[in-house]
């Protein structure tokens, strides 16, 4: 009887967990945000975003987010244009990509309304430069069709380390500022919908 009960429990668990384990997820751009903070003139901080993100999480845990760098939004049109031209050089490097390998079991075990903290080692590729980054995130399962991945603390990138140091200096010159910080905190809230 005990063996039969254990077998039944295993079957039930496989029924409940298999759909999540095998799910593919597609990023919902309208319900996602990736932002970064620039600090100029020593203590003036401003938050900027990217308007166009694409991404997936595969059933095997492969995580990828593509950032359209030309979609940078600073709320000042001329600053948008300068970032596109001098910082990101979007005519040559239109996109940045974040890749990571998630443990599919971490996602499979999430029931509706549950959350899980994860330490994620990822690779940021920007301007053909691949840079390792570490992120602490929370994965939350809203319902059977929706998964959210949120940074629990900002990821601090150094402009020079990701190949943007010269661009930051050019922006400083154009704006006539005494300084622009080379340290840039980045945060995100990424919403994924189940896809076939």
Buried (B, 14 or more C-beta within 10 A) or exposed (E): EEEEEEEEEEEEEEEEBEEBBEBBBBBBBEEBBBBBBBBBEEEEEEEBBBEBBBBBBBBEBBBBBBBBBBBBBBEEEEBBBBBBBBBBBBEEBBBBBBBBBBEBEBBBBBEEEEEEEBEBEBEBBBBEEEBEBEBEBBBBBEEEEBBBBBBEEBBEBEBEBBBBEEBBBBBBEEEEEEEBBBEBBBBBBBBBEBEE
